[in-house]
């Protein structure tokens, strides 16, 4: 981009070296800012470049192309998961996805995925639980919490994958039915 450079510019209007325009004042002998083709060319091309980067064809009858371009996915690219750069974050980057249901999940921009839900173990065998969404690479940890302190025993996982896990409830007497909540973390 380029700031106005004509001799009649308003010097330092927006700070040191940041010149601007003036309408002038005929009574005080201050001329209006002379316009220069190079400044207008710069502004035109800067704006057109944004519209074209969004994949839009320039349309002289539209007064909303710049807005459409800025709202499009073609201008502000969503970074890859785990991108720690200083690029502007898009909505898609910040909101990687979530479900706030009883069995839900939250995807984070770093690639970390947190999931939760409930399970009731069975006295007759293992219980299979399917995650709300599959982990892209691996489930790293599953923790359990009892819904009620009246449940004596513990719940544990007998194995997990990217799509779910197997769990059981035990007390000193053997398998028990325990109403439990679980949380899984992975990426």
C-alpha positions as CSV (number, residue, x, y, z in Angstrom):
1,X,0.0,0.0,0.0
2,X,1.1,3.6,-0.4
3,X,0.2,6.8,1.3
4,X,-0.4,10.0,-0.6
5,X,2.8,11.8,-1.5
6,X,1.7,15.0,-3.4
7,X,3.0,18.4,-2.2
8,X,-0.5,19.3,-0.9
9,X,-0.8,16.3,1.3
10,X,-1.8,16.7,5.0
11,X,1.6,16.1,6.6
12,X,1.7,13.6,9.5
13,X,-2.1,13.5,9.7
14,X,-2.1,10.0,11.3
15,X,1.3,10.2,13.0
16,X,4.9,10.8,12.0
17,X,5.3,10.0,8.3
18,X,1.6,9.0,8.0
19,X,0.3,11.6,5.6
20,X,-3.4,12.0,4.6
21,X,-5.8,14.1,2.7
22,X,-7.3,17.5,3.3
23,X,-10.3,19.3,1.8
24,X,-8.2,22.5,2.2
25,X,-9.4,25.9,3.4
26,X,-9.7,28.6,0.7
27,X,-10.1,31.4,3.3
28,X,-6.9,30.4,5.0
29,X,-5.1,29.7,1.7
30,X,-4.7,25.9,2.4
31,X,-5.1,24.0,-0.9
32,X,-7.0,20.7,-1.0
33,X,-4.8,17.6,-1.5
34,X,-3.8,17.0,-5.1
35,X,-4.7,13.5,-6.2
36,X,-2.1,11.3,-7.9
37,X,-2.7,8.4,-10.2
38,X,-0.1,6.1,-8.5
39,X,-1.9,6.4,-5.1
40,X,-5.3,5.5,-6.7
41,X,-3.6,2.6,-8.6
42,X,-2.2,1.3,-5.4
43,X,-5.6,1.4,-3.6
44,X,-7.4,-0.1,-6.6
45,X,-4.9,-3.0,-6.9
46,X,-4.8,-3.7,-3.2
47,X,-8.6,-4.0,-3.1
48,X,-8.9,-6.0,-6.3
49,X,-6.2,-8.4,-5.1
50,X,-8.3,-9.3,-2.1
51,X,-11.4,-9.9,-4.2
52,X,-9.5,-12.0,-6.7
53,X,-7.8,-14.0,-4.0
54,X,-11.2,-15.0,-2.8
55,X,-11.9,-16.5,-6.3
56,X,-14.3,-13.8,-7.3
57,X,-14.4,-12.1,-10.7
58,X,-14.4,-8.3,-10.5
59,X,-17.9,-7.0,-11.0
60,X,-18.3,-3.2,-11.5
61,X,-22.0,-3.3,-10.6
62,X,-21.4,-4.8,-7.2
63,X,-20.6,-2.8,-4.1
64,X,-20.2,-5.7,-1.8
65,X,-17.4,-7.7,-3.4
66,X,-14.7,-6.7,-0.8
67,X,-17.0,-7.7,2.0
68,X,-17.8,-11.0,0.3
69,X,-14.1,-11.6,-0.2
70,X,-13.3,-10.9,3.4
71,X,-16.0,-13.4,4.5
72,X,-14.9,-16.1,2.1
73,X,-12.6,-19.0,3.0
74,X,-10.3,-18.0,0.1
75,X,-8.7,-15.0,1.8
76,X,-8.3,-16.0,5.4
77,X,-6.9,-19.6,5.3
78,X,-7.6,-21.9,8.2
79,X,-4.2,-23.0,9.7
80,X,-3.4,-26.6,10.0
81,X,-4.0,-28.2,13.4
82,X,-1.1,-27.4,15.7
83,X,-0.1,-24.3,13.8
84,X,1.5,-22.0,16.4
85,X,2.3,-19.1,14.0
86,X,1.1,-15.5,14.5
87,X,-1.4,-15.8,11.6
88,X,-4.9,-14.5,12.1
89,X,-7.1,-17.3,13.4
90,X,-10.2,-18.1,11.4
91,X,-13.5,-19.3,13.0
92,X,-12.8,-22.7,11.6
93,X,-9.4,-22.8,13.4
94,X,-10.7,-21.6,16.7
95,X,-13.9,-23.7,16.7
96,X,-12.5,-27.1,15.6
97,X,-15.8,-28.7,16.6
98,X,-17.7,-29.6,19.6
99,X,-20.8,-31.2,21.0
100,X,-22.0,-30.3,24.5
101,X,-24.3,-33.3,24.8
102,X,-24.1,-35.7,27.7
103,X,-21.8,-37.8,25.5
104,X,-19.8,-35.0,23.9
105,X,-16.4,-33.7,22.8
106,X,-14.3,-30.5,22.2
107,X,-11.6,-30.3,19.6
108,X,-8.9,-27.8,20.3
109,X,-6.7,-25.9,17.8
110,X,-3.6,-27.8,19.0
111,X,-5.1,-31.0,17.8
112,X,-6.0,-32.2,21.4
113,X,-9.5,-33.8,21.6
114,X,-11.3,-34.1,24.9
115,X,-14.4,-36.4,25.0
116,X,-16.8,-37.4,27.8
117,X,-19.8,-39.5,28.5
118,X,-21.4,-42.0,30.9
119,X,-21.4,-45.7,31.2
120,X,-23.1,-48.3,33.5
121,X,-20.9,-51.3,34.0
122,X,-22.4,-54.8,34.1
123,X,-22.1,-57.7,36.5
124,X,-22.2,-60.1,33.5
125,X,-19.3,-58.8,31.4
126,X,-17.3,-56.0,29.8
127,X,-19.2,-53.0,28.4
128,X,-18.1,-51.4,25.1
129,X,-18.2,-47.6,24.8
130,X,-18.0,-45.8,21.5
131,X,-16.5,-42.3,21.5
132,X,-18.7,-39.5,20.1
133,X,-16.1,-38.9,17.4
134,X,-13.0,-41.0,16.6
135,X,-9.6,-39.8,17.7
136,X,-7.5,-39.1,14.5
137,X,-4.4,-40.7,15.9
138,X,-4.7,-42.1,19.4
139,X,-6.6,-42.1,22.7
140,X,-4.0,-41.3,25.4
141,X,-6.0,-41.4,28.6
142,X,-9.3,-42.4,30.0
143,X,-10.4,-41.5,33.5
144,X,-13.6,-42.5,35.4
145,X,-15.7,-40.9,38.2
146,X,-18.6,-42.5,40.0
147,X,-22.0,-40.9,39.7
148,X,-22.8,-41.7,43.3
149,X,-20.6,-42.4,46.3
150,X,-22.9,-45.3,47.2
151,X,-21.1,-47.3,44.5
152,X,-18.4,-49.3,46.2
153,X,-15.7,-50.4,43.8
154,X,-14.0,-49.0,40.8
155,X,-14.3,-48.7,37.0
156,X,-11.4,-49.3,34.7
157,X,-10.7,-49.7,31.0
158,X,-9.7,-53.1,29.6
159,X,-8.4,-51.5,26.4
160,X,-9.0,-48.6,24.1
161,X,-8.7,-47.7,20.4
162,X,-9.3,-44.5,18.4
163,X,-13.1,-45.3,18.3
164,X,-13.9,-46.5,21.8
165,X,-12.9,-48.6,24.8
166,X,-14.0,-51.6,26.9
167,X,-14.6,-51.1,30.6
168,X,-15.8,-53.0,33.7
169,X,-16.7,-52.3,37.2
170,X,-15.3,-54.3,40.2
171,X,-15.4,-54.4,43.9
172,X,-13.7,-57.0,46.2
173,X,-16.6,-59.5,45.5
174,X,-16.1,-59.3,41.7
175,X,-17.9,-57.5,38.8
176,X,-20.5,-54.9,39.8
177,X,-22.8,-52.5,38.1
178,X,-21.5,-49.0,38.6
179,X,-23.0,-45.8,37.1
180,X,-20.0,-43.8,36.1
181,X,-18.8,-40.9,34.0
182,X,-15.7,-41.0,31.8
183,X,-13.4,-38.6,30.1
184,X,-11.0,-39.4,27.4
185,X,-8.1,-37.3,26.0
186,X,-6.2,-37.9,22.8
187,X,-5.3,-36.5,19.4
